[in-house]
Amino acid sequence: MADNTRKEPKDWVSGDDPMTGAQESYLKTLAEQAHRDLPEEELTKAEASELIDEMRQKAGLER
């Protein structure tokens, strides 16, 4: 049986909307932990989610 409870961010209906305040705040925290700079441009919800996953991995945090 396929697991359809988790969609890829690129497949989200609202994925092209601007990132949320919560995503932006969390990204700032993760960027500090992962020793990375945040992109200068505004991110979409989908882009922010993918970047959060990437930075969590680099920071050694479990998903």
N, CA, C and O atoms as CSV, one atom per row, in Angstrom:
chain,resi,resn,atom,element,x,y,z
A,1,MET,N,N,0.839,-1.180,0.000
A,1,MET,CA,C,0.000,0.000,0.000
A,1,MET,C,C,0.890,1.252,0.000
A,1,MET,O,O,1.809,1.372,0.810
A,2,ALA,N,N,0.607,2.153,-0.896
A,2,ALA,CA,C,1.416,3.368,-1.021
A,2,ALA,C,C,1.117,4.328,0.130
A,2,ALA,O,O,-0.014,4.423,0.608
A,3,ASP,N,N,2.151,5.030,0.555
A,3,ASP,CA,C,2.001,6.032,1.601
A,3,ASP,C,C,1.792,7.383,0.945
A,3,ASP,O,O,2.729,7.975,0.409
A,4,ASN,N,N,0.557,7.869,0.989
A,4,ASN,CA,C,0.268,9.164,0.373
A,4,ASN,C,C,0.084,10.257,1.417
A,4,ASN,O,O,-0.511,11.296,1.127
A,5,THR,N,N,0.586,10.036,2.624
A,5,THR,CA,C,0.439,11.035,3.673
A,5,THR,C,C,1.524,12.095,3.609
A,5,THR,O,O,1.408,13.132,4.264
A,6,ARG,N,N,2.563,11.862,2.843
A,6,ARG,CA,C,3.656,12.841,2.744
A,6,ARG,C,C,3.887,13.168,1.276
A,6,ARG,O,O,4.270,12.301,0.491
A,7,LYS,N,N,3.652,14.419,0.912
A,7,LYS,CA,C,3.908,14.887,-0.445
A,7,LYS,C,C,5.243,15.597,-0.479
A,7,LYS,O,O,5.677,16.185,0.511
A,8,GLU,N,N,5.876,15.535,-1.607
A,8,GLU,CA,C,7.082,16.306,-1.831
A,8,GLU,C,C,6.697,17.779,-1.873
A,8,GLU,O,O,5.650,18.126,-2.418
A,9,PRO,N,N,7.533,18.654,-1.302
A,9,PRO,CA,C,7.195,20.084,-1.304
A,9,PRO,C,C,6.867,20.637,-2.686
A,9,PRO,O,O,6.008,21.510,-2.810
A,10,LYS,N,N,7.531,20.150,-3.717
A,10,LYS,CA,C,7.265,20.663,-5.068
A,10,LYS,C,C,5.856,20.320,-5.549
A,10,LYS,O,O,5.356,20.924,-6.498
A,11,ASP,N,N,5.211,19.342,-4.886
A,11,ASP,CA,C,3.867,18.918,-5.261
A,11,ASP,C,C,2.771,19.568,-4.418
A,11,ASP,O,O,1.590,19.288,-4.626
A,12,TRP,N,N,3.143,20.431,-3.471
A,12,TRP,CA,C,2.158,21.091,-2.621
A,12,TRP,C,C,1.337,22.090,-3.434
A,12,TRP,O,O,1.868,22.765,-4.316
A,13,VAL,N,N,0.061,22.179,-3.138
A,13,VAL,CA,C,-0.790,23.170,-3.788
A,13,VAL,C,C,-0.318,24.576,-3.432
A,13,VAL,O,O,-0.320,25.467,-4.282
A,14,SER,N,N,0.087,24.777,-2.174
A,14,SER,CA,C,0.519,26.106,-1.723
A,14,SER,C,C,2.038,26.255,-1.744
A,14,SER,O,O,2.574,27.182,-1.136
A,15,GLY,N,N,2.727,25.370,-2.424
A,15,GLY,CA,C,4.188,25.385,-2.436
A,15,GLY,C,C,4.805,26.646,-3.007
A,15,GLY,O,O,5.939,26.990,-2.671
A,16,ASP,N,N,4.069,27.342,-3.872
A,16,ASP,CA,C,4.586,28.574,-4.476
A,16,ASP,C,C,4.291,29.811,-3.636
A,16,ASP,O,O,4.750,30.904,-3.968
A,17,ASP,N,N,3.534,29.658,-2.557
A,17,ASP,CA,C,3.260,30.779,-1.660
A,17,ASP,C,C,4.551,31.170,-0.946
A,17,ASP,O,O,5.461,30.350,-0.821
A,18,PRO,N,N,4.638,32.413,-0.479
A,18,PRO,CA,C,5.827,32.819,0.280
A,18,PRO,C,C,5.961,31.978,1.551
A,18,PRO,O,O,4.968,31.532,2.125
A,19,MET,N,N,7.208,31.773,1.978
A,19,MET,CA,C,7.425,31.001,3.196
A,19,MET,C,C,6.722,31.672,4.374
A,19,MET,O,O,6.501,32.883,4.376
A,20,THR,N,N,6.380,30.876,5.358
A,20,THR,CA,C,5.686,31.401,6.530
A,20,THR,C,C,6.685,32.036,7.495
A,20,THR,O,O,7.893,31.830,7.381
A,21,GLY,N,N,6.174,32.794,8.424
A,21,GLY,CA,C,7.021,33.386,9.450
A,21,GLY,C,C,7.713,32.328,10.283
A,21,GLY,O,O,8.872,32.480,10.668
A,22,ALA,N,N,6.984,31.246,10.557
A,22,ALA,CA,C,7.569,30.147,11.336
A,22,ALA,C,C,8.724,29.502,10.581
A,22,ALA,O,O,9.755,29.187,11.176
A,23,GLN,N,N,8.559,29.302,9.275
A,23,GLN,CA,C,9.641,28.729,8.477
A,23,GLN,C,C,10.856,29.651,8.482
A,23,GLN,O,O,11.988,29.189,8.626
A,24,GLU,N,N,10.625,30.934,8.327
A,24,GLU,CA,C,11.728,31.892,8.299
A,24,GLU,C,C,12.490,31.899,9.628
A,24,GLU,O,O,13.720,31.915,9.646
A,25,SER,N,N,11.756,31.885,10.725
A,25,SER,CA,C,12.378,31.874,12.042
A,25,SER,C,C,13.185,30.599,12.252
A,25,SER,O,O,14.313,30.645,12.743
A,26,TYR,N,N,12.608,29.470,11.881
A,26,TYR,CA,C,13.291,28.185,12.051
A,26,TYR,C,C,14.529,28.114,11.164
A,26,TYR,O,O,15.562,27.591,11.582
A,27,LEU,N,N,14.433,28.634,9.951
A,27,LEU,CA,C,15.590,28.647,9.060
A,27,LEU,C,C,16.737,29.460,9.641
A,27,LEU,O,O,17.898,29.075,9.512
A,28,LYS,N,N,16.423,30.577,10.278
A,28,LYS,CA,C,17.471,31.397,10.898
A,28,LYS,C,C,18.177,30.609,11.994
A,28,LYS,O,O,19.403,30.642,12.099
A,29,THR,N,N,17.406,29.906,12.803
A,29,THR,CA,C,17.983,29.086,13.874
A,29,THR,C,C,18.842,27.968,13.295
A,29,THR,O,O,19.963,27.740,13.750
A,30,LEU,N,N,18.315,27.274,12.295
A,30,LEU,CA,C,19.060,26.169,11.678
A,30,LEU,C,C,20.323,26.665,10.980
A,30,LEU,O,O,21.354,25.994,11.019
A,31,ALA,N,N,20.252,27.821,10.350
A,31,ALA,CA,C,21.417,28.368,9.654
A,31,ALA,C,C,22.553,28.603,10.645
A,31,ALA,O,O,23.717,28.348,10.334
A,32,GLU,N,N,22.218,29.080,11.815
A,32,GLU,CA,C,23.245,29.271,12.843
A,32,GLU,C,C,23.852,27.935,13.259
A,32,GLU,O,O,25.070,27.820,13.393
A,33,GLN,N,N,23.004,26.922,13.465
A,33,GLN,CA,C,23.483,25.605,13.887
A,33,GLN,C,C,24.285,24.907,12.801
A,33,GLN,O,O,25.236,24.184,13.095
A,34,ALA,N,N,23.901,25.123,11.536
A,34,ALA,CA,C,24.576,24.469,10.414
A,34,ALA,C,C,25.725,25.312,9.870
A,34,ALA,O,O,26.402,24.902,8.927
A,35,HIS,N,N,25.951,26.494,10.461
A,35,HIS,CA,C,27.012,27.411,10.014
A,35,HIS,C,C,26.860,27.741,8.525
A,35,HIS,O,O,27.804,27.637,7.741
A,36,ARG,N,N,25.640,28.141,8.171
A,36,ARG,CA,C,25.329,28.503,6.784
A,36,ARG,C,C,24.659,29.855,6.726
A,36,ARG,O,O,24.026,30.299,7.684
A,37,ASP,N,N,24.807,30.495,5.596
A,37,ASP,CA,C,24.082,31.736,5.350
A,37,ASP,C,C,22.765,31.394,4.665
A,37,ASP,O,O,22.665,30.412,3.930
A,38,LEU,N,N,21.773,32.213,4.917
A,38,LEU,CA,C,20.495,32.041,4.242
A,38,LEU,C,C,20.525,32.716,2.887
A,38,LEU,O,O,21.238,33.704,2.711
A,39,PRO,N,N,19.766,32.205,1.920
A,39,PRO,CA,C,19.695,32.867,0.614
A,39,PRO,C,C,19.164,34.288,0.762
A,39,PRO,O,O,18.353,34.566,1.645
A,40,GLU,N,N,19.615,35.167,-0.089
A,40,GLU,CA,C,19.177,36.566,-0.063
A,40,GLU,C,C,17.742,36.719,-0.565
A,40,GLU,O,O,16.996,37.564,-0.069
A,41,GLU,N,N,17.357,35.906,-1.545
A,41,GLU,CA,C,16.040,36.052,-2.156
A,41,GLU,C,C,14.954,35.436,-1.261
A,41,GLU,O,O,15.219,34.583,-0.414
A,42,GLU,N,N,13.733,35.905,-1.486
A,42,GLU,CA,C,12.585,35.356,-0.764
A,42,GLU,C,C,12.340,33.922,-1.217
A,42,GLU,O,O,12.424,33.622,-2.408
A,43,LEU,N,N,12.043,33.052,-0.290
A,43,LEU,CA,C,11.796,31.657,-0.606
A,43,LEU,C,C,10.299,31.357,-0.613
A,43,LEU,O,O,9.512,32.025,0.058
A,44,THR,N,N,9.929,30.347,-1.379
A,44,THR,CA,C,8.556,29.855,-1.330
A,44,THR,C,C,8.444,28.864,-0.173
A,44,THR,O,O,9.450,28.468,0.415
A,45,LYS,N,N,7.213,28.467,0.147
A,45,LYS,CA,C,7.010,27.470,1.197
A,45,LYS,C,C,7.753,26.178,0.859
A,45,LYS,O,O,8.387,25.573,1.724
A,46,ALA,N,N,7.670,25.766,-0.392
A,46,ALA,CA,C,8.328,24.520,-0.812
A,46,ALA,C,C,9.847,24.639,-0.705
A,46,ALA,O,O,10.504,23.730,-0.199
A,47,GLU,N,N,10.405,25.745,-1.176
A,47,GLU,CA,C,11.853,25.942,-1.102
A,47,GLU,C,C,12.318,25.988,0.351
A,47,GLU,O,O,13.345,25.404,0.698
A,48,ALA,N,N,11.565,26.679,1.194
A,48,ALA,CA,C,11.922,26.769,2.605
A,48,ALA,C,C,11.895,25.391,3.254
A,48,ALA,O,O,12.779,25.059,4.043
A,49,SER,N,N,10.890,24.593,2.928
A,49,SER,CA,C,10.791,23.255,3.498
A,49,SER,C,C,11.982,22.390,3.091
A,49,SER,O,O,12.549,21.676,3.918
A,50,GLU,N,N,12.353,22.455,1.830
A,50,GLU,CA,C,13.501,21.682,1.353
A,50,GLU,C,C,14.793,22.148,2.012
A,50,GLU,O,O,15.646,21.331,2.359
A,51,LEU,N,N,14.938,23.460,2.183
A,51,LEU,CA,C,16.131,23.999,2.831
A,51,LEU,C,C,16.164,23.616,4.315
A,51,LEU,O,O,17.233,23.337,4.859
A,52,ILE,N,N,15.016,23.602,4.960
A,52,ILE,CA,C,14.933,23.168,6.353
A,52,ILE,C,C,15.407,21.727,6.470
A,52,ILE,O,O,16.208,21.406,7.348
A,53,ASP,N,N,14.921,20.860,5.596
A,53,ASP,CA,C,15.346,19.451,5.623
A,53,ASP,C,C,16.857,19.330,5.430
A,53,ASP,O,O,17.518,18.566,6.134
A,54,GLU,N,N,17.395,20.080,4.480
A,54,GLU,CA,C,18.830,20.039,4.192
A,54,GLU,C,C,19.650,20.525,5.396
A,54,GLU,O,O,20.643,19.902,5.773
A,55,MET,N,N,19.227,21.629,5.983
A,55,MET,CA,C,19.977,22.180,7.110
A,55,MET,C,C,19.851,21.312,8.358
A,55,MET,O,O,20.806,21.196,9.125
A,56,ARG,N,N,18.694,20.704,8.569
A,56,ARG,CA,C,18.531,19.789,9.706
A,56,ARG,C,C,19.517,18.635,9.581
A,56,ARG,O,O,20.121,18.211,10.566
A,57,GLN,N,N,19.671,18.139,8.371
A,57,GLN,CA,C,20.601,17.039,8.134
A,57,GLN,C,C,22.037,17.488,8.409
A,57,GLN,O,O,22.797,16.772,9.061
A,58,LYS,N,N,22.407,18.663,7.916
A,58,LYS,CA,C,23.760,19.178,8.115
A,58,LYS,C,C,24.041,19.494,9.581
A,58,LYS,O,O,25.179,19.385,10.037
A,59,ALA,N,N,23.008,19.882,10.311
A,59,ALA,CA,C,23.160,20.210,11.721
A,59,ALA,C,C,23.121,18.946,12.594
A,59,ALA,O,O,23.339,19.015,13.804
A,60,GLY,N,N,22.842,17.794,11.972
A,60,GLY,CA,C,22.794,16.541,12.714
A,60,GLY,C,C,21.510,16.357,13.507
A,60,GLY,O,O,21.497,15.638,14.506
A,61,LEU,N,N,20.440,16.991,13.076
A,61,LEU,CA,C,19.154,16.867,13.754
A,61,LEU,C,C,18.298,15.809,13.077
A,61,LEU,O,O,18.309,15.680,11.853
A,62,GLU,N,N,17.571,15.068,13.862
A,62,GLU,CA,C,16.670,14.050,13.309
A,62,GLU,C,C,15.444,14.726,12.747
A,62,GLU,O,O,15.083,15.824,13.172
A,63,ARG,N,N,14.814,14.092,11.814
A,63,ARG,CA,C,13.590,14.607,11.220
A,63,ARG,C,C,12.400,14.130,11.990
A,63,ARG,O,O,11.266,14.461,11.642
